[in-house]
Amino acid sequence: MENGKAREGFKSRLGFLLVSAGCAIGIGNVWRFPYVTGQNGGGVFVLLYLLFLLVLGVPVLTMEFAVGRASRRSAVEGYRALEKPGHKWHLHGWVAVGGCWLLMMYYTTVSGWMVDYFVKFLTGAFRSGMDAAAVDSVFSAMLADPLEMAGYMALIVVAGFAVCSFGLQKGLERISKGMMLALLALIVVLAVHALTLPGGGAGVAFYLLPSLERVQAAGGIGRVIVAAMNQAFFTLSIGASSMEIFGSYMSKDHTLAGESVRICGLDTFVAMMSGLIIFPACFAYGVEPDAGPSLIFKTLPNVFAGMPGGRVWGALFFLFMTFASFSTVIAVFENLLAFAADTFGWSRRRAVIICCTAMLVTSLPALLGYNLLAGVKLIGGRDILDTEDFIVSNLLLPAGSLVYLLFCVSKWGWGFDNYLAEANTGRGVRISPKLKLVFQFVLPALILLVLISGLLPQG
């Protein structure tokens, strides 16, 4: 129920798939995936990523959907509806929602960077012939200006809650469908253009052809395996209840495994196509493909600045990046609003006003950490934004996924039989009961490996 009304559902199956995929498709696909691929030697990493996405990502995604669809509630109340009397699984719901909020406290700033760079390319701030120092100075100047960053962050927050204020079908579903279709069209245009660049073929070979020599240069197969497992795990945004809410809105017409495979397919398509944009461009212009997090805001603008028609291609690229990040923003905002309605009984209007105001305030520290609060160093010497990202990505998402998994497969939680019945309801791909031991022992071990490796110092 939402403020006394029957729970809204998606208008169409396509709407559910595109909204859910939009939540998964974000900065992790179009920013993190290419540079992590570059740092881990290309082709072998990509193959391992696809394997772990199927083995680890899809099953855990079905579990978060199952809790949502069976309970028809958001995180806290969803656990309460399914847990045994006296059990406290619902406490994780509060942690999960807190993780969604913390994610948005810095994600809105990075999304604002995408809009900022789109505007800069559109208005000619990046010009043909700019040298590397001039391009780098644009990013440094943006970070040093709290008003510029706060303005774009506020634009993202207000626009996101404005979309969600219209409700699931008229707001989130309608906008996400249009935006995701535009994103898919843009990424195909950008990839085709990148593949036609002179020398781009070497980038494709690096990206897709396995090479044990590059694996050794990247630190060995063990490191590449862990990196691939981490990327496959984080790309789907599982563990913080952001997907559970869409399970609570979906119909029972189709099995959860089938829908999860489709969402993973869309998510993977965008990630793979991002690589086909970035790697040919890097090799065509003699740029190292392992530039790390600076790849998007320093390395690629250098490439666009030296490319014929680079201003147009740069604007299109950052428009694509804006769509990718904003699709995640509105999906997570919907989760926060549904939580407020289910848990506190707030109307959507009241939830939008309170959450929007609070988000504007709590998002400020991340952007101020690059200027007014630049002296603040937290976990491992990280700045504020990187600390928030570390907590969410390395702790809350894997730990939260482990909780969802144990809740669905253990006798102390909802139980494997109940989960399986819900997951296999409808038409489509079914999960075999023979996988019970795999779900109970192998998957928890893999998630623990992801969790532990993410918390260890990186050297």
C-alpha positions in Angstrom: 0.0 0.0 0.0 1.1 3.6 -0.7 -0.7 6.1 1.6 -3.8 3.9 1.6 -3.9 3.2 -2.1 -3.3 -0.1 -3.9 0.3 -0.6 -4.9 1.1 0.7 -8.4 2.6 -1.6 -10.9 4.5 -1.2 -14.2 2.4 -0.4 -17.2 4.3 -2.8 -19.4 6.9 -5.6 -19.3 9.2 -3.4 -21.4 8.9 -0.7 -18.8 10.0 -3.0 -16.0 13.0 -4.3 -18.0 14.2 -0.9 -19.0 13.7 0.7 -15.6 15.5 -2.2 -13.9 18.2 -2.2 -16.5 18.5 1.6 -16.1 19.1 1.1 -12.3 21.9 -1.4 -13.1 23.3 0.6 -16.0 25.2 3.5 -14.6 28.7 4.9 -14.0 29.9 1.4 -13.1 29.2 0.3 -16.7 30.4 3.2 -18.7 33.2 4.5 -16.5 34.4 1.8 -14.2 34.2 -1.2 -16.6 36.4 0.3 -19.4 39.2 1.4 -17.1 39.2 -1.8 -15.0 39.3 -3.8 -18.2 42.3 -1.7 -19.3 44.1 -2.2 -16.0 43.5 -6.0 -16.1 44.8 -6.7 -19.6 41.6 -6.7 -21.8 40.3 -9.9 -23.3 40.8 -12.5 -20.5 39.2 -10.1 -18.0 36.2 -9.6 -20.2 35.6 -13.4 -20.5 35.9 -13.9 -16.8 33.6 -10.9 -16.2 30.9 -12.4 -18.4 31.3 -15.8 -16.6 30.9 -14.4 -13.1 28.0 -12.2 -14.2 26.1 -15.3 -15.1 27.2 -17.5 -12.2 27.1 -14.9 -9.4 25.1 -11.8 -10.6 22.0 -13.4 -12.0 21.2 -15.7 -9.0 21.6 -12.9 -6.5 19.5 -10.5 -8.6 16.7 -13.1 -8.7 16.8 -13.2 -4.9 16.4 -9.5 -4.5 13.5 -9.5 -7.0 11.9 -12.5 -5.2 11.8 -10.7 -1.8 10.2 -7.7 -3.5 7.7 -9.6 -5.6 6.6 -12.0 -2.8 6.2 -9.2 -0.2 5.0 -6.3 -2.5 6.9 -4.1 -0.1 10.2 -2.1 0.0 13.2 -3.2 2.0 12.2 -3.1 5.7 8.6 -4.1 5.3 9.5 -6.7 2.7 11.7 -8.5 5.1 9.1 -8.2 7.9 6.4 -9.7 5.6 8.5 -12.8 4.9 10.7 -13.4 7.9 9.7 -15.9 10.7 8.1 -14.4 13.8 10.7 -13.0 16.2 13.5 -12.9 13.6 15.3 -9.6 12.8 16.2 -9.8 9.1 14.3 -6.6 8.6 17.1 -4.7 10.4 19.1 -5.2 7.2 16.4 -3.3 5.4 17.4 -0.2 7.3 21.0 -0.7 6.4 20.1 -1.3 2.8 18.1 1.9 2.5 21.0 3.8 4.3 23.3 2.4 1.6 21.0 3.7 -1.1 21.1 7.1 0.5 24.8 7.1 1.0 25.2 6.1 -2.7 23.2 9.1 -3.8 25.2 11.4 -1.6 28.1 11.1 -4.0 26.5 9.7 -7.1 24.6 12.9 -7.7 27.9 14.8 -7.7 29.5 12.5 -10.3 26.2 12.7 -12.3 26.5 16.4 -12.2 30.0 16.2 -13.6 28.6 14.3 -16.6 26.1 17.1 -17.3 28.8 19.7 -16.7 31.1 18.2 -19.3 28.2 17.8 -21.8 27.5 21.5 -21.5 31.2 22.3 -21.8 31.6 20.3 -25.0 28.3 21.8 -26.3 29.4 25.4 -25.6 33.0 25.0 -26.9 35.0 24.9 -23.6 36.9 22.0 -25.2 38.3 23.1 -28.5 40.3 21.4 -31.2 44.0 21.7 -30.7 43.9 22.0 -26.9 47.0 20.3 -25.3 46.8 17.8 -22.4 47.5 20.4 -19.8 44.7 22.6 -20.9 42.2 19.7 -20.9 43.4 18.6 -17.4 42.9 22.2 -16.2 39.2 22.1 -17.0 38.6 19.2 -14.6 40.8 20.8 -11.9 38.9 24.1 -12.2 35.6 22.3 -11.9 36.7 20.5 -8.7 37.9 23.7 -7.3 34.6 25.5 -7.8 32.0 24.4 -5.2 29.3 26.6 -6.6 29.6 25.1 -10.1 29.5 21.5 -8.8 26.7 22.3 -6.3 24.6 23.8 -9.1 24.9 20.7 -11.3 24.4 18.4 -8.3 21.2 20.3 -7.4 20.0 20.0 -11.0 20.3 16.3 -10.8 18.6 16.0 -7.4 15.7 18.3 -8.2 15.2 16.8 -11.7 15.4 13.2 -10.3 12.8 13.8 -7.6 10.6 15.8 -10.0 10.5 12.7 -12.3 9.6 10.4 -9.4 6.9 12.8 -8.1 4.6 11.8 -11.0 4.6 8.2 -9.8 5.8 4.9 -11.2 4.1 4.8 -14.5 3.8 8.5 -15.4 7.2 9.4 -14.0 9.9 6.8 -13.6 8.6 4.3 -16.3 7.8 6.9 -18.9 11.0 8.9 -18.6 13.2 5.8 -18.2 11.8 4.2 -21.3 12.6 7.2 -23.5 16.0 7.8 -21.9 17.1 4.2 -22.1 16.1 3.9 -25.8 18.0 7.1 -26.5 21.0 5.8 -24.6 21.0 2.6 -26.6 20.8 4.5 -29.9 23.6 6.9 -28.8 25.9 4.1 -27.7 25.6 2.4 -31.1 26.3 5.6 -33.0 29.4 6.3 -30.8 30.7 2.7 -31.1 30.3 2.7 -34.9 32.2 6.0 -35.1 35.0 4.7 -32.8 35.4 1.6 -34.9 36.0 3.6 -38.0 38.9 5.6 -36.5 42.3 4.9 -38.1 44.2 2.5 -35.8 41.1 1.6 -33.8 41.4 -2.1 -34.7 44.3 -2.5 -32.3 42.0 -1.2 -29.5 39.4 -3.9 -30.4 42.1 -6.6 -30.3 43.3 -5.5 -26.9 39.7 -5.4 -25.6 38.4 -8.7 -27.0 41.3 -11.0 -27.7 42.6 -12.9 -24.7 46.3 -12.6 -23.9 48.1 -14.4 -21.1 51.0 -12.0 -21.5 48.8 -9.0 -20.7 47.3 -10.9 -17.8 50.8 -11.5 -16.3 51.6 -7.8 -16.8 48.4 -6.9 -15.0 49.5 -8.8 -11.9 48.6 -12.4 -12.7 45.5 -14.5 -13.2 44.5 -14.4 -9.5 44.3 -10.7 -9.5 42.4 -10.6 -12.8 39.9 -13.2 -11.5 39.1 -11.2 -8.4 38.8 -8.0 -10.4 36.4 -9.7 -12.8 34.3 -11.1 -10.0 34.1 -7.6 -8.3 33.0 -5.9 -11.5 30.4 -8.6 -12.3 29.1 -8.2 -8.8 28.9 -4.4 -8.6 27.6 -3.7 -12.1 24.0 -4.9 -11.2 23.5 -2.6 -8.1 22.5 -5.6 -6.0 22.6 -5.7 -2.2 21.2 -2.3 -1.3 17.5 -3.0 -2.0 17.6 -0.9 -5.1 16.4 -3.8 -7.2 14.0 -5.2 -4.6 11.6 -2.3 -5.1 11.1 -3.1 -8.8 10.4 -6.7 -7.8 7.6 -5.3 -5.7 6.1 -3.6 -8.7 6.4 -6.4 -11.2 3.8 -8.9 -12.3 3.9 -12.7 -11.8 3.7 -13.5 -15.5 7.3 -14.3 -16.0 10.0 -16.2 -14.0 12.6 -14.1 -12.2 15.5 -16.0 -13.8 14.3 -15.1 -17.3 13.8 -11.4 -16.4 17.1 -11.2 -14.6 19.0 -12.7 -17.6 17.3 -10.0 -19.8 18.3 -7.2 -17.5 21.9 -8.6 -17.2 21.9 -8.8 -21.0 21.0 -5.1 -21.4 23.5 -4.1 -18.7 26.3 -6.2 -20.3 25.5 -4.8 -23.8 26.0 -1.2 -22.5 29.2 -2.1 -20.7 30.6 -4.0 -23.8 29.6 -1.2 -26.1 31.3 1.3 -23.8 34.5 -0.6 -24.4 34.0 -0.5 -28.1 33.8 3.3 -27.9 36.7 3.9 -25.6 39.4 1.4 -26.6 39.5 2.1 -30.3 39.6 5.8 -29.5 42.5 5.3 -27.0 44.6 3.3 -29.5 43.8 5.5 -32.4 45.2 8.5 -30.6 48.0 6.8 -28.7 46.5 7.0 -25.2 47.1 4.2 -22.7 44.0 2.2 -22.0 44.8 1.7 -18.3 44.5 5.4 -17.3 42.2 4.5 -14.3 39.4 6.7 -13.0 40.8 9.7 -14.9 40.0 8.0 -18.2 36.6 9.7 -18.7 37.4 13.3 -17.5 41.0 13.7 -18.6 42.0 11.1 -21.1 38.9 11.0 -23.3 38.5 14.8 -23.5 42.1 14.8 -24.8 41.1 12.3 -27.5 38.0 14.3 -28.5 40.0 17.5 -28.6 42.3 16.0 -31.2 39.5 14.3 -33.2 37.8 15.8 -36.3 34.4 16.9 -35.1 35.5 16.2 -31.6 33.3 18.8 -30.0 30.2 17.0 -31.4 31.4 13.6 -30.5 32.4 14.7 -27.0 29.0 16.3 -26.5 27.2 13.1 -27.6 29.5 10.9 -25.4 28.7 12.9 -22.3 25.0 13.1 -23.1 25.2 9.3 -23.2 27.0 9.3 -19.8 24.3 11.7 -18.4 21.5 9.3 -19.5 23.4 6.3 -18.0 24.0 8.0 -14.6 20.5 9.7 -14.4 18.7 6.4 -15.0 20.3 5.1 -11.8 19.6 8.2 -9.9 15.8 8.2 -10.5 15.7 4.4 -9.9 17.3 4.8 -6.5 15.2 7.8 -5.7 12.1 5.7 -6.4 13.4 3.2 -3.9 13.8 5.9 -1.2 10.3 7.3 -1.8 8.7 3.8 -1.7 10.5 3.1 1.6 9.1 6.3 3.0 5.6 5.4 1.9 5.7 1.8 3.2 7.5 2.5 6.4 6.2 5.9 7.5 2.9 6.1 5.6 4.0 9.3 3.9 2.2 10.5 0.7 4.4 10.7 -2.4 4.3 14.5 -2.3 5.5 14.7 1.3 8.2 12.1 0.7 9.5 14.0 -2.4 9.7 17.3 -0.5 11.4 15.8 2.5 13.8 13.5 0.7 14.7 16.1 -2.0 15.6 18.7 0.7 17.6 16.2 2.7 19.4 14.9 -0.3 20.5 18.4 -1.4 22.0 19.0 2.1 23.6 15.6 2.5 25.2 15.6 -1.0 27.2 18.7 -0.2 30.1 17.1 1.7 31.2 14.9 -1.3 31.7 17.9 -3.6 33.1 20.2 -0.9 35.8 17.5 -0.3 37.5 18.7 -3.4 37.8 22.4 -2.3 36.5 23.8 1.0 36.9 20.5 2.8 39.9 19.3 0.8 41.9 18.8 4.0 39.5 16.1 5.3 40.9 12.6 4.8 39.0 9.6 6.0 39.3 5.8 5.4 42.8 5.0 4.1 43.5 8.7 3.4 40.6 8.9 1.0 38.7 12.2 0.4 35.0 12.4 1.3 33.5 11.2 -2.0 36.0 8.3 -2.3 35.2 7.3 1.3 31.5 7.2 0.7 32.1 5.2 -2.5 34.4 2.7 -0.6 31.8 2.1 2.1 29.0 1.5 -0.4 30.9 -0.5 -3.0 33.3 -2.5 -0.9 31.2 -3.1 2.2 27.4 -2.4 1.9 26.8 -4.0 -1.5 28.6 -7.3 -1.0 27.5 -7.7 2.6 24.0 -6.8 1.7 23.9 -9.3 -1.1 25.2 -12.0 1.3 22.3 -11.1 3.6 19.7 -11.4 0.8 21.3 -14.7 -0.3 21.2 -16.2 3.2 17.7 -15.0 3.8 16.5 -16.8 0.6 18.4 -20.1 1.0 18.7 -20.8 4.7 16.2 -22.4 7.0 16.6 -19.5 9.4 15.4 -17.0 6.8 12.6 -17.2 4.2 13.9 -20.6 3.0 15.1 -22.0 -0.3 11.7 -23.7 -1.2 9.8 -20.5 -0.7 12.4 -18.5 -2.7 12.3 -21.2 -5.5 8.5 -21.2 -5.7 8.5 -17.4 -6.1 11.4 -17.3 -8.6 9.8 -20.0 -10.8 6.4 -18.4 -10.9 5.4 -17.5 -14.4 6.6 -18.3 -17.9 10.3 -18.5 -18.7 13.6 -19.8 -17.5 13.3 -21.8 -14.3 15.9 -22.3 -11.5 16.6 -26.0 -10.9 16.1 -27.3 -7.3 19.4 -29.2 -7.9 21.2 -25.9 -7.5 20.3 -25.7 -3.8 23.7 -26.7 -2.5 25.4 -24.4 -4.9 23.2 -21.5 -3.7 23.7 -22.4 -0.1 27.5 -22.9 -0.1 29.3 -21.9 -3.3 27.6 -18.5 -3.8 28.2 -17.4 -0.2 31.8 -18.3 -0.5 32.2 -16.3 -3.7 30.5 -13.2 -2.2 32.7 -13.5 0.9 35.7 -13.5 -1.4 34.4 -10.3 -3.1 33.8 -8.7 0.3 37.2 -9.6 1.8 39.2 -8.7 -1.3 37.4 -5.3 -1.4 38.4 -4.5 2.2 42.0 -5.5 1.8 44.6 -2.8 1.0 45.1 -2.6 -2.8 48.8 -2.8 -3.8 
